[in-house]
């Protein structure tokens, strides 16, 4: 039925159903990123963005489709500790399905339009839309997205909108009588359009000749203000902003990132100040992470063709990671560096590696005790065995000892001049070579790092520096947590509840910027060759005054 002054839209729930639903926001990360946020000058975009209600994902997850038609051709990986119901691959055909916790009811004659959030595209996957007769249907519905490209890992953060809906009158579209007519049938419309077109040309010329002092003076705002070409007001119900009501009762469910605990628990580094200051710092860090989580743009984006200034302004200075897609794809090493090629090129030159790691759970902390020197070709033979696993690994910590032996490979490398400087004692970076299964436990570094993936794939789990109070940092750059992906991790480390984990698939040819202080762990999925750089064009000597 209709309520006073409007129509009812009701979401009925069973016990245990917890729909995260809210009036849609007009904000979009890509619109925020336009110069002077000029995209918001387009009123139709703003209205479309806010023209309904959003359902939010109850958990963070990654998903990948291999291009097949079967249900199991889609793989879904939820974040460690996720408690909400993840989507499923229910129909095959590269379709990802979200269950909706609610039975919606509209008044007689009204349908529900259901689809993805407007003007919020996701690379590699697209929302499917539907019209549902919710005035009589006793059936639930799902929200579906279909992959558009195989092999592309897509990401939804917890509380990221996955569904957008609003009621529409069922018979309205069928009563429309569309036609095409000559403009001469509407002389007043013709006059106003031509008057506005001329005034727009004049306005643009004036702006170009005399640039305005403020952004607001750079556009005419006639449509935004709801006035016609003569400056007369349009209809009284013109909207420059939508103000939709929130669902009654929705506040009982999570709609934003979960708050951090008031006080930390577990071992911590010795305090360097009074406890009140330490608690305040933890509160600030947690609050900053909650603020970041409110933006759909606070994900590790995959970008191509990032220039020097964009990298500095959007990532290096703001301390925010980025995956630089295909940054080293054209380098000869990409196709040449098979185990056999490397074995032949380096030969029997001596190299230093980390060995016998399997016998020590703390091999990373005790790396000095696991140093071994052997011939490079013998090293390749050892890690090429089927059961090589995580036992032997040539790592960045061995780079000084290996610089001369591995220098024969430099001819196969290019150089990322846009981000790095050649004026460095080690301009070619620090090399990692190992088999599938090598694992670097959770830690953070004291420098900004650029990780170049030349051979094989790696999975990187990352957490922002602001999550440090929840990560059981017990010694220097290390954590009591070795692996965030361990089963039942929350029962061992309950402070992880609500933490935001960013999962990055690092493919051959890509580069990953890991900023200073970002916690990360790395798993090799294949035989892998990686190079880490710290020789950026900008200052990167933060380790020199580290207090630890």
MARFI-194014 format. One record per residue (C-alpha): residue number from 1; residue in one letter; x, y, z. Coordinates in steps of 0.1 Angstrom, whole numbers, plus 5000, padded with zeros to 4 digits. Each point is the difference from the previous one (the first is absolute). Example, Ala and Ser with C-alpha at 12.3 -4.5 7.8 and 13.67 -1.06 7.14 Angstrom:
2
REC num residuo    x    y    z
REC   1       A 5123 4955 5078
REC   2       S 5014 5034 4993
This chain:
548
REC num residuo    x    y    z
REC   1       X 5000 5000 5000
REC   2       X 5010 5036 4997
REC   3       X 5011 5020 5030
REC   4       X 4990 5036 5006
REC   5       X 5018 5022 4975
REC   6       X 5018 4971 4982
REC   7       X 5000 4963 4994
REC   8       X 5012 4972 5023
REC   9       X 5031 4979 4993
REC  10       X 5004 4973 5026
REC  11       X 5028 4975 5005
REC  12       X 4987 4970 5020
REC  13       X 5026 4979 5018
REC  14       X 5002 4967 5019
REC  15       X 5020 4996 5032
REC  16       X 5037 4999 4991
REC  17       X 4996 5020 4968
REC  18       X 5021 5032 5003
REC  19       X 4997 5021 4968
REC  20       X 5025 5028 4998
REC  21       X 4979 5026 4982
REC  22       X 5002 5037 4997
REC  23       X 4989 5030 4979
REC  24       X 5024 5002 4972
REC  25       X 5028 5025 5000
REC  26       X 5007 5023 4971
REC  27       X 5038 4997 5007
REC  28       X 5022 4981 4976
REC  29       X 5038 4995 5004
REC  30       X 5007 5007 4964
REC  31       X 4979 5032 5001
REC  32       X 5019 5011 5031
REC  33       X 5032 4995 4981
REC  34       X 4991 5023 4971
REC  35       X 5018 5034 5000
REC  36       X 4981 5023 5024
REC  37       X 4974 4971 5002
REC  38       X 4985 5014 4968
REC  39       X 4980 4968 4994
REC  40       X 4976 5011 5027
REC  41       X 4990 5030 4978
REC  42       X 4980 4975 4980
REC  43       X 4967 5000 5019
REC  44       X 4986 4970 4981
REC  45       X 5029 4979 5013
REC  46       X 4994 5011 5036
REC  47       X 4963 4993 4998
REC  48       X 5005 4965 4985
REC  49       X 5026 4991 5026
REC  50       X 4976 5008 5028
REC  51       X 4968 4988 4983
REC  52       X 4993 4970 5022
REC  53       X 5013 4978 5028
REC  54       X 5032 4979 5002
REC  55       X 5005 4965 5014
REC  56       X 5036 4997 5014
REC  57       X 5022 4969 4999
REC  58       X 5001 4983 5034
REC  59       X 5036 4989 4995
REC  60       X 5031 5008 4980
REC  61       X 5011 4975 4973
REC  62       X 5018 4994 4968
REC  63       X 4986 4980 4971
REC  64       X 5015 4987 4967
REC  65       X 4985 4984 4969
REC  66       X 5020 4977 4978
REC  67       X 4978 5005 4969
REC  68       X 4980 4967 5003
REC  69       X 4963 4995 5002
REC  70       X 4999 4977 5031
REC  71       X 4991 5011 5035
REC  72       X 5035 4991 5013
REC  73       X 5016 5022 4973
REC  74       X 4995 5029 5025
REC  75       X 5022 5000 5031
REC  76       X 4990 5022 5030
REC  77       X 5024 5008 5028
REC  78       X 4987 5018 5031
REC  79       X 5021 5021 5022
REC  80       X 5015 4984 5032
REC  81       X 4975 5002 5028
REC  82       X 4970 5010 4978
REC  83       X 4967 4992 5017
REC  84       X 4975 5012 4974
REC  85       X 4986 4977 4973
REC  86       X 5022 5002 4969
REC  87       X 4986 4998 4964
REC  88       X 4999 4967 4982
REC  89       X 5004 4987 4964
REC  90       X 4965 4987 4997
REC  91       X 4992 5000 4963
REC  92       X 5033 4995 4981
REC  93       X 5007 5021 4969
REC  94       X 5024 5022 5020
REC  95       X 4972 5014 5022
REC  96       X 5006 5010 5036
REC  97       X 4968 4999 5022
REC  98       X 4993 5020 5032
REC  99       X 4972 4988 5022
REC 100       X 4977 5029 5012
REC 101       X 4989 4998 5037
REC 102       X 4965 5013 4995
REC 103       X 4966 4996 4984
REC 104       X 4990 5034 4985
REC 105       X 4965 5013 4996
REC 106       X 4987 5029 4979
REC 107       X 4965 5013 4996
REC 108       X 4977 4986 4974
REC 109       X 5011 5009 4965
REC 110       X 5037 5007 5010
REC 111       X 5030 4979 4990
REC 112       X 5035 5001 5014
REC 113       X 5028 5009 4977
REC 114       X 5031 4981 5011
REC 115       X 5036 5003 4987
REC 116       X 5035 5013 5007
REC 117       X 5008 5034 5015
REC 118       X 4999 5026 4972
REC 119       X 5032 5015 4987
REC 120       X 5021 4977 5020
REC 121       X 5016 4975 4976
REC 122       X 5023 4972 5011
REC 123       X 5028 4987 4978
REC 124       X 4994 4964 4989
REC 125       X 4964 4996 5012
REC 126       X 4966 5017 4992
REC 127       X 4967 5000 5019
REC 128       X 4969 4984 4985
REC 129       X 4967 5018 5003
REC 130       X 4965 4989 5006
REC 131       X 4964 5012 5005
REC 132       X 4981 4981 5027
REC 133       X 4962 5002 5007
REC 134       X 5004 5004 5038
REC 135       X 4964 5010 5005
REC 136       X 4989 4963 5000
REC 137       X 5030 4977 4997
REC 138       X 5007 4979 5031
REC 139       X 5034 4990 4986
REC 140       X 5035 5012 5009
REC 141       X 5024 5013 4974
REC 142       X 5037 5001 4995
REC 143       X 5024 5026 4987
REC 144       X 5023 4988 4973
REC 145       X 5032 5012 4984
REC 146       X 5016 4985 4969
REC 147       X 5037 4999 4994
REC 148       X 5011 5017 4968
REC 149       X 5035 4987 4998
REC 150       X 5016 4967 5011
REC 151       X 5030 5000 5022
REC 152       X 4992 5034 5015
REC 153       X 4998 5000 5039
REC 154       X 4972 5023 5011
REC 155       X 4996 5013 5035
REC 156       X 4970 5011 5022
REC 157       X 5008 5016 5033
REC 158       X 4978 4994 5030
REC 159       X 4972 5026 4999
REC 160       X 5005 5007 4963
REC 161       X 4967 5004 4982
REC 162       X 4991 4969 4979
REC 163       X 4963 5008 4992
REC 164       X 4980 5032 4992
REC 165       X 4962 5000 5000
REC 166       X 4970 5024 4998
REC 167       X 4963 4996 4992
REC 168       X 4985 5008 4966
REC 169       X 4964 5001 4989
REC 170       X 4993 4968 4980
REC 171       X 4978 5013 4972
REC 172       X 5017 5033 4995
REC 173       X 5025 4990 4973
REC 174       X 4973 4982 4979
REC 175       X 4979 5032 5000
REC 176       X 5028 5020 4984
REC 177       X 4994 5011 4964
REC 178       X 5035 5006 4985
REC 179       X 5005 5019 4967
REC 180       X 5026 5020 4981
REC 181       X 4989 5035 4989
REC 182       X 5016 5030 4982
REC 183       X 5011 5027 5024
REC 184       X 4978 5025 4982
REC 185       X 4970 4985 5018
REC 186       X 5013 5015 5032
REC 187       X 5011 5036 4992
REC 188       X 5005 5011 5036
REC 189       X 5022 4969 5007
REC 190       X 5020 5008 4968
REC 191       X 5004 5037 5010
REC 192       X 5012 4991 5036
REC 193       X 5024 4973 4988
REC 194       X 5016 5022 4975
REC 195       X 5002 5029 5025
REC 196       X 5016 4977 5025
REC 197       X 5024 4985 4975
REC 198       X 5013 5035 4990
REC 199       X 5003 5011 5036
REC 200       X 5019 4968 5008
REC 201       X 5025 5007 4972
REC 202       X 5004 5036 5012
REC 203       X 5005 4988 5036
REC 204       X 5027 4975 4990
REC 205       X 5018 5026 4981
REC 206       X 4999 5024 5029
REC 207       X 5013 4973 5024
REC 208       X 5029 4992 4977
REC 209       X 5009 5037 4996
REC 210       X 4995 5009 5037
REC 211       X 5004 4970 5022
REC 212       X 4977 5003 5031
REC 213       X 5015 5001 5034
REC 214       X 4977 4973 5015
REC 215       X 4989 4967 4986
REC 216       X 4963 5009 5005
REC 217       X 5004 5028 4973
REC 218       X 5012 4975 4974
REC 219       X 4965 4987 4991
REC 220       X 4967 5015 4992
REC 221       X 4978 4981 5024
REC 222       X 4967 5007 4982
REC 223       X 4987 4964 5001
REC 224       X 5014 4995 5035
REC 225       X 4981 5031 5012
REC 226       X 4969 4989 4981
REC 227       X 4996 5031 4979
REC 228       X 4993 5002 4962
REC 229       X 5021 5018 4974
REC 230       X 4982 5033 5009
REC 231       X 5009 4996 5037
REC 232       X 4964 4992 5010
REC 233       X 4994 4972 5026
REC 234       X 4990 4966 4987
REC 235       X 4976 4977 5018
REC 236       X 4996 5003 5037
REC 237       X 5010 4964 5006
REC 238       X 5034 5003 4983
REC 239       X 5026 4981 5020
REC 240       X 5036 5010 5006
REC 241       X 5004 4974 5027
REC 242       X 4981 4969 5010
REC 243       X 4993 4993 5037
REC 244       X 4987 4965 5003
REC 245       X 4987 4986 5033
REC 246       X 5020 4973 5017
REC 247       X 4982 4966 5006
REC 248       X 4986 5000 5035
REC 249       X 5019 4974 5020
REC 250       X 5030 4999 4977
REC 251       X 5022 5016 5027
REC 252       X 4998 4967 5019
REC 253       X 5023 4984 4974
REC 254       X 5036 5008 4990
REC 255       X 5002 5027 4974
REC 256       X 5035 5013 5004
REC 257       X 5033 4985 5009
REC 258       X 5000 4984 5034
REC 259       X 5016 5021 5028
REC 260       X 5033 4992 5015
REC 261       X 5002 4987 5036
REC 262       X 5004 5027 5025
REC 263       X 5031 4985 5014
REC 264       X 5026 4976 4985
REC 265       X 5007 4966 5015
REC 266       X 5029 4977 4998
REC 267       X 5038 5006 5000
REC 268       X 5011 5034 4987
REC 269       X 5033 5018 4995
REC 270       X 5012 5018 5032
REC 271       X 4983 5033 5004
REC 272       X 5021 5031 4992
REC 273       X 4975 5023 5017
REC 274       X 4971 5000 5024
REC 275       X 4971 4976 4995
REC 276       X 4975 5029 4992
REC 277       X 5021 5011 4971
REC 278       X 5003 4964 4987
REC 279       X 4963 4995 5002
REC 280       X 4994 5033 4982
REC 281       X 5023 4990 4972
REC 282       X 4982 4967 4996
REC 283       X 4967 5018 4999
REC 284       X 5013 5024 4973
REC 285       X 5014 4972 4979
REC 286       X 4967 4980 5003
REC 287       X 4979 5031 4992
REC 288       X 5021 5008 4969
REC 289       X 4995 4964 4987
REC 290       X 4962 5002 5006
REC 291       X 4999 5033 4980
REC 292       X 5020 4984 4972
REC 293       X 4976 4970 4999
REC 294       X 4971 5024 4993
REC 295       X 5013 5007 4965
REC 296       X 4996 4975 4971
REC 297       X 5033 5013 4988
REC 298       X 5019 4987 5030
REC 299       X 5011 4967 4982
REC 300       X 5032 4990 4984
REC 301       X 4992 5010 4965
REC 302       X 5014 4984 4968
REC 303       X 5012 5028 4977
REC 304       X 5019 5002 4968
REC 305       X 5021 5028 4986
REC 306       X 5005 5019 5034
REC 307       X 5022 5030 4994
REC 308       X 5026 5014 5024
REC 309       X 4978 5028 5015
REC 310       X 4970 4978 5004
REC 311       X 5020 4974 5018
REC 312       X 5015 5026 5023
REC 313       X 4967 5018 5007
REC 314       X 4976 4970 5002
REC 315       X 5022 4973 5015
REC 316       X 5036 5008 5012
REC 317       X 4991 5031 5020
REC 318       X 4966 4988 5013
REC 319       X 5015 4966 5010
REC 320       X 4975 4981 4979
REC 321       X 5009 4968 4981
REC 322       X 4994 4995 4963
REC 323       X 5003 4970 4976
REC 324       X 5017 5013 4968
REC 325       X 4986 4977 4974
REC 326       X 5025 4989 4973
REC 327       X 5027 5023 5012
REC 328       X 5028 4975 4991
REC 329       X 4982 4979 4975
REC 330       X 5023 5011 4971
REC 331       X 5032 4992 5017
REC 332       X 5020 4971 4985
REC 333       X 5002 4982 5034
REC 334       X 4962 4995 4998
REC 335       X 5003 4973 4973
REC 336       X 5036 4989 5004
REC 337       X 5003 4992 5037
REC 338       X 4991 4963 5002
REC 339       X 5019 4979 5025
REC 340       X 5021 4985 4973
REC 341       X 5009 5035 4985
REC 342       X 5010 5013 5034
REC 343       X 5020 4969 5008
REC 344       X 5019 5004 4967
REC 345       X 5005 5038 5004
REC 346       X 5013 5000 5036
REC 347       X 5015 4965 4999
REC 348       X 5021 4988 5030
REC 349       X 5006 5035 5015
REC 350       X 4996 4999 5037
REC 351       X 4968 5015 5015
REC 352       X 4987 5005 5035
REC 353       X 4965 4987 5009
REC 354       X 4977 4993 5029
REC 355       X 4999 4963 5006
REC 356       X 4985 4974 5025
REC 357       X 4971 5023 5006
REC 358       X 4975 4972 5005
REC 359       X 5016 4990 5033
REC 360       X 4995 5034 5016
REC 361       X 4966 5017 5004
REC 362       X 5019 5033 5006
REC 363       X 5022 4997 4969
REC 364       X 4994 5036 4990
REC 365       X 5011 5014 5034
REC 366       X 5029 4976 5001
REC 367       X 5011 5005 4964
REC 368       X 5037 5004 5010
REC 369       X 4999 4964 5012
REC 370       X 4987 4987 4967
REC 371       X 5026 5014 4977
REC 372       X 5016 4976 4976
REC 373       X 5024 5004 4971
REC 374       X 4999 4978 4970
REC 375       X 5004 5000 4962
REC 376       X 4971 5017 4982
REC 377       X 4993 4970 4977
REC 378       X 4999 4977 5030
REC 379       X 4975 5025 5016
REC 380       X 4978 4998 4969
REC 381       X 5001 4962 5001
REC 382       X 4990 5000 5037
REC 383       X 4970 5023 4996
REC 384       X 4989 4982 4968
REC 385       X 4991 4968 5019
REC 386       X 4963 4993 5004
REC 387       X 5000 5003 5038
REC 388       X 5023 5030 5002
REC 389       X 4973 5021 5017
REC 390       X 5012 5028 5024
REC 391       X 5033 4985 5011
REC 392       X 5024 5018 4978
REC 393       X 4996 5036 4987
REC 394       X 5024 5026 4985
REC 395       X 4987 5032 5017
REC 396       X 5007 5037 5001
REC 397       X 5019 4995 5032
REC 398       X 5026 4981 4979
REC 399       X 5003 5028 4974
REC 400       X 5033 5015 5011
REC 401       X 5017 4966 4999
REC 402       X 4985 4992 4966
REC 403       X 5005 5033 4982
REC 404       X 5030 4989 4979
REC 405       X 4987 4965 4992
REC 406       X 4966 5013 4988
REC 407       X 5013 5030 4981
REC 408       X 5002 4978 4969
REC 409       X 4962 5003 4998
REC 410       X 4998 5038 5000
REC 411       X 5000 5001 4962
REC 412       X 4965 4984 5000
REC 413       X 4986 5028 5022
REC 414       X 4985 5034 4991
REC 415       X 4996 5029 5024
REC 416       X 4970 5018 5014
REC 417       X 5014 5036 4997
REC 418       X 4965 5014 5008
REC 419       X 5004 4989 5036
REC 420       X 5036 4989 5007
REC 421       X 5034 5017 4998
REC 422       X 5030 4984 4984
REC 423       X 5023 5020 5024
REC 424       X 5001 4973 5026
REC 425       X 5025 4975 5013
REC 426       X 4977 4972 4989
REC 427       X 4979 5014 4971
REC 428       X 4989 4965 4989
REC 429       X 4983 4991 5032
REC 430       X 4999 4969 5022
REC 431       X 4991 4967 4985
REC 432       X 4978 4972 5013
REC 433       X 5000 4965 4984
REC 434       X 4981 4971 5013
REC 435       X 4976 4971 4993
REC 436       X 4962 4999 5004
REC 437       X 4991 5000 5037
REC 438       X 5026 5025 5013
REC 439       X 4985 5022 5026
REC 440       X 5011 5032 5017
REC 441       X 4981 5005 5033
REC 442       X 4981 5031 5010
REC 443       X 5023 5030 5006
REC 444       X 5004 5036 4990
REC 445       X 5031 5018 4986
REC 446       X 5017 5032 5009
REC 447       X 5001 5012 4965
REC 448       X 4977 5004 4970
REC 449       X 5004 4970 4977
REC 450       X 4992 4994 4963
REC 451       X 4996 4963 4993
REC 452       X 5006 4989 4964
REC 453       X 4985 4966 4991
REC 454       X 5019 4986 4971
REC 455       X 4992 4963 5001
REC 456       X 4972 4981 5017
REC 457       X 4971 5012 5021
REC 458       X 4999 5011 5037
REC 459       X 4971 5008 5023
REC 460       X 5006 5030 5023
REC 461       X 4978 5006 5031
REC 462       X 5004 5036 5013
REC 463       X 4987 5021 5029
REC 464       X 5005 5037 5005
REC 465       X 5023 5014 5027
REC 466       X 4970 5013 5018
REC 467       X 4990 4963 5008
REC 468       X 5033 4995 5020
REC 469       X 4982 5000 5034
REC 470       X 4980 4969 4988
REC 471       X 5030 4981 4985
REC 472       X 5018 4988 5031
REC 473       X 5033 5018 4991
REC 474       X 5024 4984 5026
REC 475       X 5035 5006 4987
REC 476       X 5013 5027 4976
REC 477       X 4982 4995 4966
REC 478       X 4986 4966 5008
REC 479       X 4967 4987 5013
REC 480       X 4990 4971 5021
REC 481       X 4977 4992 4971
REC 482       X 5019 4981 4973
REC 483       X 4971 4995 4975
REC 484       X 4968 5019 4999
REC 485       X 4984 4973 4978
REC 486       X 5003 4973 5026
REC 487       X 4968 4982 5008
REC 488       X 4983 5011 5033
REC 489       X 5024 5030 5002
REC 490       X 4975 5020 5020
REC 491       X 4999 4975 5029
REC 492       X 5038 5004 5003
REC 493       X 5001 5037 4995
REC 494       X 4966 5016 5009
REC 495       X 5012 5036 4995
REC 496       X 4999 4992 4962
REC 497       X 4962 5004 5001
REC 498       X 4990 5026 4975
REC 499       X 5034 5006 4985
REC 500       X 5002 5010 4963
REC 501       X 5022 4976 4980
REC 502       X 5009 5009 4964
REC 503       X 5007 4970 4978
REC 504       X 5021 5006 4969
REC 505       X 5007 4974 4973
REC 506       X 5035 5009 4986
REC 507       X 5002 4987 4965
REC 508       X 5031 4998 4978
REC 509       X 5007 5034 4984
REC 510       X 4984 5020 5029
REC 511       X 5016 5022 5027
REC 512       X 4986 5005 5034
REC 513       X 5007 5032 5021
REC 514       X 5001 4990 5037
REC 515       X 5003 5033 5020
REC 516       X 5019 5005 5032
REC 517       X 4985 4983 5030
REC 518       X 4974 4979 4981
REC 519       X 4998 4965 5014
REC 520       X 5002 4973 4974
REC 521       X 5006 4963 4995
REC 522       X 5009 4983 4967
REC 523       X 4993 4965 4986
REC 524       X 5014 4987 4967
REC 525       X 4976 4980 4979
REC 526       X 5026 4990 4974
REC 527       X 5038 5000 4994
REC 528       X 5006 5037 5005
REC 529       X 5025 5027 4993
REC 530       X 4994 5034 5017
REC 531       X 5020 5032 5004
REC 532       X 4995 5025 5028
REC 533       X 5011 5036 4996
REC 534       X 5003 5027 5026
REC 535       X 5020 5025 4978
REC 536       X 4971 5024 4994
REC 537       X 5003 5035 4985
REC 538       X 4988 5014 5033
REC 539       X 5014 4997 5036
REC 540       X 4998 4965 5014
REC 541       X 5024 5000 5029
REC 542       X 4973 4998 5028
REC 543       X 5018 4970 5015
REC 544       X 5029 5022 5012
REC 545       X 4980 5014 5029
REC 546       X 4978 4970 5008
REC 547       X 4998 4998 5038
REC 548       X 4998 4962 5002
